[in-house]
């Protein structure tokens, strides 16, 4: 068969690119490596919120640009940031025109895939948000005479006369596809342990795989082989969870314990602080992953935190969901007793907590080692008994870095020149999230680049 566009990966970004290109008259084939009818991927598991740095996508474009700049601390590409800020709301309108239902849950959650899932603990995706959206987009593609081929894992790309060739593995044997344009949309490399080990963490097996398990970095590798530039591969989006989530699916993807970590102190196996808790859970997840023992970190806090907004403020809060789901929570009447429960020298933990409480009173948290900022999350004193210690792990949802693209998703080489016929979209793209403190702009919103890529292909 003849194809105008080959899309690699059938998550939300891939199906947005495929449907928009088909809508504009292009002949489409989507290659999905999973053979399952309801193939697992991050888009299938998604919580479903489209946002730009926890801001409504309908906000003024210049404000959104500022939010991207603030989140990434200058790391984000200016053209990519402008495209997301300008066309995020257009993506919402397009999704609705495709029959994708979006609901407003207030705050930054003004565009959430329906029906939303916001109850209980553990993983519950069937019939919710991303699962429903993927089914609808696949149906739409079929009606437009596009094809989604399961069990086709793209293994290699080759530039050829008039386009790009894609070599695949399949149960029936190797196959080759060719088209003038190829869109890589197979996610990041959060399930690729070798790439995680190379770029993020020396012990990837000690990270919680809080993801669909399908994004192993195939697209990244293939693009690099063609000379594509990459950026920001050392950062990821994730959360902090009870360490027991490593063995129990009841404890991920909800509840996570980011807000508790940002309110108290986080210590390593030796009882020392190692990162700025005031930067929040996404940054702390990256910091925990880089510890010599990523499974040796613990949050220390008190009753006020547990009963207050950090413990109860989320729609699926750790208090009471975490203990109900079997997560370990140490409790003691004194800091010294708590230290004994987690194997830390009592005097060391008492001194640390005392210094932390004194810094709150004196307003000198920024002078601690490491310093703690106070403009994002309030530092709560650890002074109200009983005291708690929560053993944690770092959970990786998706990688932040990836292939460098321009505002229309065209893959760029190391000289900032487009690779002919090659595009990328979704979480396989780098240059938006990241920066020195793992600033998070948003996952689903990267489907905006898929929309623009399809339009750029059709216009060309």
N, C-alpha and C positions, 0 to 999 in steps of 0.2 A: 504494500500500500504506500501511497505517497502522503507525506505529512508536511505541514508548514511549520509546526511547532512540536517539539518533544518536551514534556515536563517530567522531571525526575522527582518523584515523591508526591503522595496524594494526601498530605495534610491540608490544613486550611489555605496556606499560602499557595501550594501547588494547584489546588482546585479553583482558587480565585483566578490565578493566572490562566488556567486552562479554559475556564468558562468565559472570562472576559475576551480572550483571544478568539474563541469560537463564536462569541457574540459579534465579533468584528469580522467574521467571515473566514477565519483560519481553520485549517484541518488539524485536529489535535489528537495526540496520543499521550496518555499519562502512564508512566512506568512506576509501579508500586512493588517493592520487593517482597512484601508479605503476601502469602497465598490466602490468608483468612478473609472471609467476607467482611467482617468488622475488624479490619487490621488495626493493631494497636500503634498509637503514636501519641505525642504530646497533645495534638489537636483533639484526639479522642478523649483524653483525660482532662482537658482544660477546665478551669474554673469559669472561664467564659467572659472575662471583663476586658473590654477594649479601653485602654487609657494611655495617656502620655505622661509619664512620671507622676502617676496617681492624680491626674488632672483630667477633667472631662475633655474629650476630643473636640467638642464644639466650642471650646474656649478660643478667644482671639488668637490668631496665628502668631503674633509677636510674643504674646505671653507664653504660648507653648514653646516657641523657640527658646525663650529664657529658661523654661523648665528643663528642656533637654540639655541646655548649656550647663545649668546648675547641677543636674544629676550626673553628667559625665565629666564635669569640671574641665570643660574645654576639649575633651577627647573626641566627641562626635563630629563627623564630617559635616561641614556647613550645608552642602547641597542636599545631603541625605536628611539632615534635620529639617531643612526647609520643606522638603517634599512630604515628610511625615506630618509636620505641623499644618501644612496647607491642605493636604488631601485626606487626612484621617477622617474628617466628617463626611467626605465624599465616599469613602469606603463604606461608612455606615449606611448611607443612602443606597449604595449599590447592593449591599447585602440584603437590605429590606426589599429591594426590587426583585431579588432572587428568591423571595419567600422565606428568608431567614428572620425569625422572630427575635427581637431585641427588647429587653425590659429595662426599666429604670429603677435601680435599687437605692438611689440617692448618693450624694457625695460624688466621688469620682466614678462610681459605678452606674453611670447614666446609660451605658450601652453594654448590656450583658446578654450573652446568648441564652435563649430560653429553650426549655424551662431550666432555671438555675438550680443548683444544688447547694444548700446552705445548712444542712442538718447533720448532726451526729458526727462520728469519727470514721476513719478509714477511707477506703476508695469506693466510690459509687458513681459510675459514669454511664451505665446503660440507660438510654432514654433521656439523658440530660444534655444540655448545652452543646459541647463539641460533637458528641455522638450524633445528635439530631442534625446539626449543621452539615456534617460531612455527608450524611445520607442525602440530604436535600441537594447539595452541590453536585454529588455524583449523579443523581437523577437528572438534574438540569443539563449536565454535560452529555449524558446519554441522549436526551431529547435534541441536543444540538449536533448529533452525529459524531460526537467525540468519543474516544475509546479510553477506558481505564483498564490496563492489563496488569493483573495481579501475578505475583511470583516472578517478576522481572527485576532483578537487581542489577543496576548499572554498575559496571566495573571499570570502564575506560572510556575516555573521550578522545576523539581525533579530529583535528581541523581538516576539512576536505574541500574540494572545489565546490563552491556554492553553499557551504554550510558546515554542519558538525555531525560526525558519526558517533553513535553511542553503542558500545558493546555491552551486552548483558549476559548474566547467567540465568538459567531457568531450569525447571525440572525436566523439560523436554530437550534441553541442550542449549548451547550458546546461540545468541541471536544478535543481529545488528540492525540498527535503525539509523536513518539519516534524515535531516531536515535543515532548512536554512537557519533555524533558531532553536536553541535548547535553553530551557529554564531549569536551573538546579534549585530544588526546593525540598530537600530531604532532611531538613533540620540541622542541628549542630553536630557535636561529637560527644554528647553526654553519655552515650552508651559505648563509646570507643575507649576501652581501658588503656590501650597503648598510647593514644593521643592525650588522654587525661594525665597519664604518667609523664609524658613528655612535656606538657605545658602547665599543668595545674597542681598536681599532687603526687608525691612519691609513692603513696599507698592508696590507689583508687579503690581497691577492694574494701577500704575502711570508710568509704563514703556511701551514704544511703542513695540508692538509685530511685529518686523521686521523679520518674519519667516513664515514658512509654516503652523504653528499652530498645527502640528501633533505630535511633539516630547514631550511627557508628562513625560518621565522618566521611562516608564514601564520596559525597559531592566535593567536600573540601580537598580530599586527596586528588581527585580527578582534575579539579580546577588548578591546583598547584602544579600538577604535571604539565599543564598547558601554559605555565608561566604566570598564573594569576597571583596577585598580591593578597596577603592575608594581614589581619590586624587584630590585636587585643585577645589573643588566644589564651591568655593566662587568667581570665576572669570568668566567673559563671554566675548565673542566677539560681538561687536556692534558698533554703530556710533551715533553721535549727529545729531539730526534733528530739524527742526522748530517745535515748540510746537504744531503748528496747525496740524501736521501730526497725532496727537492723534485722530483727527476727520476727516481728509481728506486723502484718499488714493492717491491723486495726489502728495503728498509730501514724499512718501517713496516707494521703497528703495533708490531712487535718486530724488532730490539731497540731499546729506548730507553735513554737515557744519564743518567737522573735521578740515580742513585746516584753516578756519577762526578762530576757537577756539584756535588752536595752534599758530596763529599769534598775537592774541589780549589777552584780559583777560576774564576769566569766573568768574562770581560772583553769590552768592546765593541770596535769597530773601531779605537779610539784607544788600546787597551791599558789601559783603566781598568775597575775593578770598578764595578758599577752597582746591585747588589742583594745582599741577604743570602742567601748560598748555604745557610746553615743552616736556612732555611725549606723547602728541598726543591724537587723538580723541578716540581711543579704551580705553585707560586708563581713560580719562576724562568721558567717558560713565559709567564706573564702579564707578567713584567718584560721579557723579551726582546721580546714582541709590542709593547711600548710604546716600544722604542728608535726613534730616527730611522731606523735601518736594521735591521729585525729579522733580516736575513740577515748581520749583521756580528759576531755573538757567537761566542766561542770558549771552550772549557774548557781550562785548563792544569792538568796533574797529572804524576805521576811513575810509575815502574815499580811501586812498592809498591801504588799505587792500582789500576793496570791488572791486576796479578796477584792482588790481594787481593779482599776481599768486594765493594767497589764495582764492580770490573770483572767478577767471575766469580760473584757471589752470587745473581743472578737465575736463574729457571728457563730463561730465554732471554737469556743474558748478552751484553753487547757484546763481551767477550773470550771466544771468538774470532769471534762471529757477525758483528760489524760489518765488520772487514776482509775476512772471507770473502764478504760480500755486496757488496763494492766501496766501502765507506765510506772517506773520506779520514781518515788518521791520521798527523799529522806527528810525527816522532821525531828527537831530537837529543841529543848528548852533553853539551851545556851549555845553560843558559837563554839566553845570548846567541845561540847558534846557532839555538835554537828561535824566538827573536824574529824573526830574519831570515827564517825559513821562512813566518811568518805576516804579515810586513810591519809589525812593531812595532819601535820604536826599542829596541835591545838594553838600554841603560841603564834605560829606563823599566820594562821587564819584570823585569830583575834587581832593581831597587829594590823593585818590588811584591812579588815572591816573597820577598825577604829580609825585608821588613816583615811579611809574612804568617807566615813561619816563626818570626820572633821573637815575634810576638803569641801563637802557639801555646805556645811555651816559657814566656812570661811570664804566660799566662792572661789576656791583654788583648784577645782578639778582639772583645769588645763595644765597645772603644774605637776600632776601625778605622772608616774612612769609605768606604762605609756600614758600620755595625756588623754583626757576625756573631754569631748566637746559637749555643750549643753544646749545647742540651738535647735536640735532635731528631736531629741527625746529627753524627757526629764529623768534625772538621776534620783532615785528614791533612796532614802536612808535605810539601812538595815538595822533596825532598832526595836521592832515590835515582835516579841516572841509569840508563837514559836518561830524558829528559823528553819529555812528549807535549803536543800541542795538537790538539784535536778541534773543527773548525768545526761549528756546530750551527744548527738552526732550531727555532722554536717550533711545536708541532703542536696544533691545536685539535680535541678530540674532541666535547665538547658544552658549551654555555653553561650557566653556573650559575644565572643569574638568570632571571626569567620572570614569569608571571602570579601574583598574590597569591591564595592560597586559604586556607580554614580547614582544620581537621583532617579534614574529610570531603570535601575537594576542591571545595567550593563556591567559585566565583569571587567575589571581593570587589571592590567599587568603591573609589574614593578615600576614602570615608567609612567603610570597613570594613563595608559592608553587602552581603549577597549579591545578585548579579545574578540575577534570577529564572530558574530552569531551567538555569543555565550552570555547568558543572563543568570541572575540568582535572586532569590527572594526568601522572605521568612527568616527563620532562625539560623539558616546557613550563612546569612549576611553578617559581616562585622562592620564596625565603624559607627554604631549608634549607642548601644549600651557599653559600659565599661569605664575606663579611666582609672585613676589611682586608687579610688575607693569603691570600685565595682558599682558605679551608678547605674540604676535600672530605669530604663525609659519605658519598656513594655514589650511583651512577647507577641501577642496577637496583632498589635498595631503594625507590625512589620509586614502584614499582608497588604498594606498600602503599596509597598514596593512591587508586589506581585501584580496589582492592578495597573500600576504605571508601566511595568515591564511589558505586559500584554499590549497596552496601548502604543508603546514605542515600537514594538515589533510590527503591529498592524500598520502604523503610520509609515514605517520604512518600506 
